[in-house]
Amino acid sequence: MDIRQMKYFKTIVEEGTISKAAKKLHMAQPPLSMQLKQLEEELSVILLKRGNKQIELTEAGNRFYKRCLQILDLTEITKNELKQSYQDVLRIGITSSNSGLIQQESIQEFIKKNKHVQYAIHEGSTYEILDLLLSHNIDLGIVRTPFDTSQVNTFYLEKEPMIAIGKKEYFINTKRKIKDFKDTPLIIHQRYLPLINDYCLNKLIQIQLKVTCDDSRTSLIWANSGIGVAICPMSSLALPYDHSLVYTILEDKNLYTGIAFITRKNEEVSALLNEFIERFK
């Protein structure tokens, strides 16, 4: 298995058929089919389900495709690093609920001061960011607690409360705790669902879950539709949202979450990246 085969496989997946991929790669179809067969034999798995029209990824094929993207991306990054100073590029992974942090005045000052710096931003869940960090696709992750800290160095910001946000008709009465929303349809990010469920079970609170999603911005969009009230970290207010929405800060201390900065263990952090992290302290 080599980089060339990974490029072939990536092209087949993205073009949808082997014949289209062969045209894209400027090669004949039989040699490309042979390369795919050799790859599957080497890996001892079936990567694609062959059909009359469109190819279909197997579970193993889907996993291999994601790894191909990471490896090819890392290969391209490595090439670029050899052409320019490593410290000129900050490779950062960030969860959607943390993306508003870039608007902080201290970070805007950092950007203005370091005009030569390029930023490679990857977005995903906390677990995806951890994976990107450990596979050397990024050098800094900005994630949400809790998570496994055994393989990373961690710096924590102060914990913040959750908010409930939605149309004003949901806030006619004063509501300051999650129990006050037990009769309200709720919109909850998958990341915080276990935290909220566990807390409500311990407090014998029966909530009405209406929508689950994987992005805080999506939570705000659904809240704006009027379908229910979104429960999300307070820093989500830094994201674009309709300011006609009403929100309240929840007083439930057990629902507080923290923002964490993670880097790889036993690896020196560049001076530029360290300065970037220090701006948040």
C-alpha positions in Angstrom: 0.0 0.0 0.0 1.4 3.4 -1.0 0.4 7.0 -1.5 -0.4 6.4 -5.2 -2.9 3.7 -4.4 -4.5 5.9 -1.8 -4.9 8.7 -4.4 -6.4 6.1 -6.8 -8.9 4.9 -4.1 -9.8 8.5 -3.1 -10.5 9.4 -6.8 -12.7 6.3 -7.3 -14.8 7.1 -4.2 -15.2 10.8 -5.2 -16.0 10.1 -8.9 -18.5 7.4 -8.0 -17.4 4.8 -10.7 -14.1 3.3 -11.7 -14.5 4.4 -15.3 -15.0 8.0 -14.3 -12.0 7.8 -11.9 -9.9 6.4 -14.7 -10.7 9.4 -16.9 -10.0 11.7 -14.1 -6.6 10.0 -13.6 -5.9 9.9 -17.3 -5.4 6.2 -17.3 -7.2 3.1 -18.7 -9.9 1.4 -16.6 -8.4 -2.1 -16.4 -5.1 -1.0 -14.7 -7.1 1.0 -12.2 -9.4 -1.9 -11.4 -6.3 -4.1 -10.9 -4.8 -1.5 -8.5 -8.0 -1.6 -6.5 -8.0 -5.4 -6.4 -4.4 -5.5 -5.3 -5.2 -3.0 -2.5 -8.1 -5.1 -1.3 -6.0 -8.3 -1.3 -3.2 -6.6 0.6 -5.6 -5.3 3.2 -7.6 -8.5 3.2 -10.9 -6.6 3.1 -13.5 -5.6 0.5 -13.5 -1.8 0.2 -16.2 -1.3 -2.4 -19.4 -3.0 -3.5 -19.4 -3.1 -7.2 -22.7 -2.2 -8.9 -24.0 -1.6 -12.4 -23.9 2.1 -11.8 -22.5 3.7 -8.7 -19.9 2.1 -6.4 -20.8 1.7 -2.7 -18.4 1.9 0.2 -18.3 -1.0 2.7 -17.8 -0.2 6.3 -14.1 -1.0 5.9 -14.0 1.1 2.8 -15.5 4.1 4.5 -12.9 3.9 7.3 -10.1 3.5 4.8 -11.4 6.5 2.8 -11.2 8.7 5.9 -7.7 7.5 6.7 -6.7 8.2 3.1 -7.9 11.8 3.4 -5.9 12.2 6.6 -2.7 10.7 5.2 -2.9 12.5 1.9 -3.6 15.8 3.7 -0.6 15.1 6.0 1.5 14.4 3.0 0.5 17.7 1.4 1.2 19.5 4.7 4.6 17.9 4.9 5.5 19.1 1.4 4.4 22.6 2.2 6.4 22.6 5.4 9.5 21.8 3.5 8.9 24.9 1.3 8.2 27.3 4.1 8.9 27.9 7.8 7.0 25.5 10.0 6.1 28.3 12.4 4.3 30.2 9.6 1.3 27.8 9.7 -0.9 27.2 12.7 -2.9 23.9 12.3 -5.8 24.1 14.7 -8.8 21.7 15.3 -11.8 23.2 17.0 -15.3 22.1 17.9 -18.3 24.1 16.5 -19.3 25.4 20.0 -15.8 26.9 20.4 -15.5 28.6 17.0 -16.7 32.0 18.4 -13.5 32.2 20.5 -11.7 33.6 17.5 -13.6 36.9 18.0 -11.8 37.6 21.3 -9.9 40.9 21.3 -6.7 39.2 22.3 -6.9 36.8 19.3 -7.6 39.6 16.9 -4.5 41.3 18.3 -2.5 38.2 17.7 -3.7 38.0 14.1 -2.8 41.6 13.4 0.6 41.2 15.0 1.4 38.0 13.0 0.3 39.0 9.5 2.6 36.4 7.9 0.9 33.5 9.7 -1.4 31.1 7.8 -4.2 29.2 9.6 -5.3 25.7 8.7 -8.6 25.2 10.6 -10.3 21.8 11.0 -13.7 21.5 12.5 -15.2 18.4 14.1 -16.4 16.8 17.3 -14.1 16.5 20.4 -13.3 12.9 19.5 -12.5 13.8 15.9 -10.2 16.6 17.0 -8.4 14.2 19.3 -7.9 11.8 16.4 -6.6 14.6 14.1 -4.2 15.6 16.8 -2.8 12.2 17.5 -2.5 11.5 13.8 -0.4 14.7 13.4 -2.9 16.4 11.1 -3.2 19.3 13.6 -1.0 20.7 16.4 -3.6 22.2 18.7 -7.1 21.1 19.6 -9.7 23.3 21.2 -12.3 21.0 22.6 -15.0 20.5 25.3 -14.7 18.5 28.5 -15.0 15.7 29.3 -12.6 13.5 27.2 -9.7 11.1 27.6 -6.6 13.1 28.6 -4.2 10.2 28.8 -2.4 11.0 25.5 -2.4 14.8 25.5 -1.2 17.8 27.4 -4.1 19.9 28.5 -4.8 23.5 29.5 -8.2 24.4 30.7 -10.2 27.6 30.6 -12.7 28.5 33.3 -15.8 26.4 33.1 -19.0 28.0 31.8 -22.7 27.5 32.3 -25.2 26.2 29.8 -27.9 28.5 28.4 -31.4 27.8 27.3 -32.3 29.8 24.1 -35.4 30.0 22.0 -38.4 32.1 20.9 -39.8 34.4 23.6 -43.0 32.4 24.0 -41.0 29.7 25.7 -39.8 32.3 28.3 -43.1 33.8 29.5 -42.4 32.5 33.0 -39.1 32.9 34.8 -36.9 29.9 34.1 -33.4 29.5 35.6 -32.9 25.7 35.8 -33.2 22.7 33.5 -36.2 21.5 35.5 -38.1 24.6 34.5 -37.9 23.3 30.9 -39.3 19.8 31.6 -42.4 20.5 29.6 -40.6 22.3 26.8 -39.3 20.5 23.6 -35.5 20.6 23.8 -32.8 20.8 21.2 -29.6 19.3 22.4 -26.1 18.8 20.9 -25.1 15.1 20.9 -21.9 16.0 22.7 -23.9 17.3 25.8 -26.7 14.8 25.7 -25.1 12.2 28.1 -24.2 15.0 30.6 -27.7 16.4 30.5 -29.4 13.0 30.6 -27.3 11.8 33.6 -28.0 15.0 35.5 -31.8 14.8 34.8 -31.9 11.1 35.8 -30.2 11.9 39.1 -32.6 14.8 39.8 -35.6 12.7 38.6 -36.4 15.2 35.9 -38.1 14.0 32.7 -37.2 16.1 29.8 -38.8 16.3 26.3 -36.1 15.7 23.7 -37.2 17.1 20.4 -34.0 17.5 18.3 -30.4 16.1 18.6 -27.6 17.5 16.3 -23.9 17.6 15.9 -23.3 21.3 15.7 -24.1 24.2 18.1 -24.9 26.4 15.1 -27.5 23.9 14.1 -29.0 24.1 17.6 -29.4 27.8 17.2 -30.9 27.5 13.7 -33.5 25.0 15.0 -34.2 27.2 18.0 -34.9 30.0 15.6 -37.4 27.8 13.8 -39.6 27.8 17.0 -39.6 24.1 17.3 -38.1 24.2 20.8 -35.5 25.5 23.1 -31.8 24.8 22.6 -29.5 23.9 25.5 -25.9 24.8 24.7 -22.8 26.4 26.2 -22.9 30.1 26.9 -20.0 30.7 24.5 -22.4 29.7 21.7 -23.7 33.2 21.9 -20.5 34.3 20.1 -21.8 32.4 17.0 -24.1 34.1 14.5 -27.8 33.8 15.6 -31.0 35.7 15.5 -30.9 38.2 18.3 -34.7 38.2 18.6 -34.2 34.9 20.4 -34.4 35.0 24.2 -32.0 33.1 26.4 -31.4 32.4 30.1 -28.3 31.2 31.9 -29.0 27.9 33.6 -28.0 27.8 37.3 -27.4 24.0 37.3 -23.7 23.8 38.3 -23.4 20.2 37.3 -24.1 21.2 33.7 -21.1 23.5 33.4 -18.6 22.5 30.8 -15.0 23.6 30.2 -13.0 24.5 27.1 -9.7 22.7 26.9 -6.6 23.3 24.7 -4.8 20.0 23.9 -1.4 19.3 22.4 0.5 16.0 21.9 2.4 14.7 24.9 6.2 14.5 24.8 6.3 17.0 21.9 7.7 20.5 22.0 5.2 23.2 21.1 6.4 25.9 18.7 7.0 29.4 20.1 4.2 30.8 17.8 1.7 28.2 18.9 2.5 28.8 22.5 2.0 32.5 22.1 -1.4 31.8 20.5 -2.4 29.6 23.4 -1.2 32.2 26.0 -3.6 34.8 24.4 -6.5 32.8 25.9 -5.2 32.9 29.5 
